[in-house]
């Protein structure tokens, strides 16, 4: 009896044999190490091999990760130890560019992720967290660590120590002779090129609130035909008194005037309507060109 497969045409006899395979029989995949797998380049989608380096059966897919073709483990589930994968494990270093979120990965199931720390993001790589997505690194407080070269996210909340060597802040630029309405989500430092006029109103929108929350905001005012400071300070259109350093409102007397505000959301005061007390502290400094 002869059997044959030519292209995508399977001889009827061969098809019958394949369909008659019993569970006691086996199908051996090509045994390749990682170097040999890589050397395959871009094989046909659906190609199966046994990767002896990873000790896993792998398949070449059109979407192996974030829409990019590549090899992925057959069966998935990630590494684990113990019967029934009782303990899930992960590595300690990320050496690829990753995005957490449904847009880049094509499904809501990629919105939230977690890892066990410590995690190091190798130099030259980034982890991007989409707006509305999250990445939680779990572990005991005394053994938790995340070492990164770059991490991009919309919001980050740190409830313990934050140790860093330097910061790089975004700046929003304005050119105007009058007041400014600025969205807090678009940086907490602004540069105003003042082309005329005097003191003005600064209205901040979408300012975070919460009992005991403290915030900082800085505005750099450049004299280009106009001088002045934000003498009226508003949050979402509501005016708040500014307690100025030294007891009096400063003035803009040089090329540049830098005004800084500390905003403290105190415990709600039942005696006010609404029962809320925002304390705004301000200071200013003038600088020559």
N, C-alpha and C positions, 0 to 999 in steps of 0.2 A: 504494500500500500504506500503510495506516495502522497505527500501533501506539499502545499506551496502557498506563499504569500508574495504577491507582486504588487508593489505600490500600495494602494488602498484596497486592492482586490484580494479577498481571502478565499481560498479554495474551500468548497463546501465541506470536504472531508476534514480539512484543518479546522474549520469553524466548529464542526461537530465535536472534534477532540477537545478544543478549548472549552466548549460549553459543558463537556462531560467531566472536567477536572473535579476531583474530589478534594475534600479538606485535608486528606492525608498526603496529598501531593504538594509540591512547592514550586514557587517561581523565584528564581535567583536573579537579583538585580546586579548590574555591573558594579564591581567593588573598586571604588576610586578614592584616593585621598584628596585633600582639599586642593592641592596644586593641580591635580588632574581634572578635578571638577571645574576649576577656574579656567583651565586650558580649553574646555569645551566651547568657551565663548558664549554665543547666543544660540543654543540648540532650539529645536522645535518645542513649542509650548506643550507641556504634558510629559516631557522627557523625565524618566525616573532613574535614579542611581542610588547606590548605597555609599554614603560619605563616611569612610572609615575614620577620618580625623574627628568628625563630629559624632560618630557612632549613631547616625540617623539616616533613615531613608529620606531622600529629598526629591522634590519635583520642581521643574522649571515652569514658572507661571507668568502670565502677562501682567498681573498685579501682585507682586510679592510683598511690596511695602510702599504705601503712599503713592500708588499708581505707577510704580517703577517695576519693569520686568526683572526677574531674578529667581534665585533658588530659595525655597522655603521648606521647612521640615514637614514631612507627611505626618498627619495626626495632630500636630500643634500641641498646645497646652503648656509649652515652656518647660524648663528644667524643674526637676523635683526629686525628692528622696523619700523613701519609705513606701510601704504598701498603700496602694490606691492614691499615690502622690500626696501623702498626708502633710508633707512640708514642701511648699513651693519656694523656689530659690531664684535669685537673680545675681548677675555679676556686679562688679564694683566700679566699672569704667564704661562710659559711653564714648565711642570713637566713631560716631557718624552723626550727620545732621538729622534731627528728628523734629517733627511737628506733632503736637498733641491737639486734637480737635476734629470735629466732623467734616470740615471743609476740605482740608488737605487729604484726609483719609477716606472720604466718601461714605460716611455713615455716622449716625448719632451714637453708635456703640463705641466710638473713639473719643467721646467727649471728656470722660474722666479717667485718669490713670493713677497708678500708685506704684511705688518701688520701696524696697527695704534698704535703708541706709547703712553705711555711708556710700554715697555715689560721687564719683569724680567724672566731670565732663572734660575730656582731653582737650588740650590746646588746639585751637583751630576749628573746633566744632561747636555747634549751638543746638539748644533745645528751645523751640518756639512753642508757646502756649497760646492758642487762639482765644479771642475774646469769648467768654462764656464757658471755656474749658478749664480743667484743673489738673494739676499733677501733685499728688501727695507723696511725700517721702516719710515712711513710718519707721519708728525705732525709739528706744529709750532715750530720754533727754540727755543722759550722760554719754551716749554712744552715737547720737544722731549727728551726721555731718553731710554737707553738700559742698563740694569744691567744684567751681565752674570757671571757665574762661569767659563765656558769654551765656546769658540766659535772658530771653525776651518774653515779657508777659505784660498784661494790662495792669493788673494789681498784684501786689505782694504784701502779705501780712506777716510780720515777725513779732511774736509775743515774748521772745526771750532775748538773749544777747545777739546783736548784729555787729560783727567785727569786719571792717573793710579798710582798705588802704586809700581809696580815693573814690570820688563820685563824678559823674558827668551828667549835667542837667540839661534838659531841653529848654529852649527859649522861644517864646512867641513874640513876633515883632509887629508893632503898630505904628502908623503915621497918622497923626490927627491934631486938631486944634482944640478938641473938646474932650468929652468924657469917653470912658471905655467900659464896655461890657465884655467880660472874659469868662469863658468856660473853664472851670477848674481842671477838667479832664484834659485840657490842652496845655499842660505844663503849669507849674507854680512859680515860674519866673517869666517876666515879660520885659521887653525893651520898647520904650515909647520914644519915637522921634517926634518932638513937639515943635510943630511948625507955626505956632501962634497961640494966643490966648494965655490964660493964667491958671489958677488952681482949678481942679476938675473933680468929677465924680468917678470913682472906681466901683463898678458893680460886678461882683463875682457870683457866678451861677454854678449849680451842681457841687457846692462845697460839701464835703463829707461831714456828717454830724454823728454824735454819739457821746454819751456822758463821759466826761473826763478826757475827751479827745483833744489833742493839741496839734495845730497846723502852722506851717510857716509859708509866707508869700513875700516875694521881692519884686519890685518894679524899678527899672533903671530908666531915668528920664534924661534924654539928650536935648540940649538947647540948640534948636535949628530954627530960631525965630520966635520961640516961645518958651517961657519958664513957668513952673508951677508944680505943685504936689497934689496927690489925691486927698484933698481936704475933707471930702465926703466919702465915707466908706460904706458900701452896701453889700449885703449878702442876699441874693435872690430878690433884689429890689427893696429890701428892708434896711434902713439906715441904722448903723451902730456907731456909738461914740467911740472915738479913738483916744486912748490914754497915751499921750506922747511923752517920750523920754525927756526929762528936764522940766516937765510941767507945762510946756507951751508948744504950739504948732510950729514946726520948722519951716524954712523957706528954701527956695531953689536959687542959689546965688553963684554957681559956677557952671562950667560946661556940662558936667554930669552931676545928677543928684540921684542917690540910691536910697530908696525908701523900703524898709523892711517891716513886715507885720507879723506878730504872733497872735494866732486866733485860738482861744481856749473855749471849748464847749463845757461849761461848768454843769454841775448838777442842776436839774430843773428847779426853778424858783416858783413855788405855788403862788406867790404874791404878784406875779406878772401875767400878762395876757398877750400872747400865749405863755404858759409857764416854762419859759426858756431863758437862759442867761448866757449870752455870748460876750466874752471879754476880748477886746481887741487892743493890743499894745503896739505902738508904733515908734520907729526911730528913723533918723535920716542922716546922711552924710553927703557933703559936697566935694567934688573932685575936679581939678583942672585937667585940661586936655593932655 
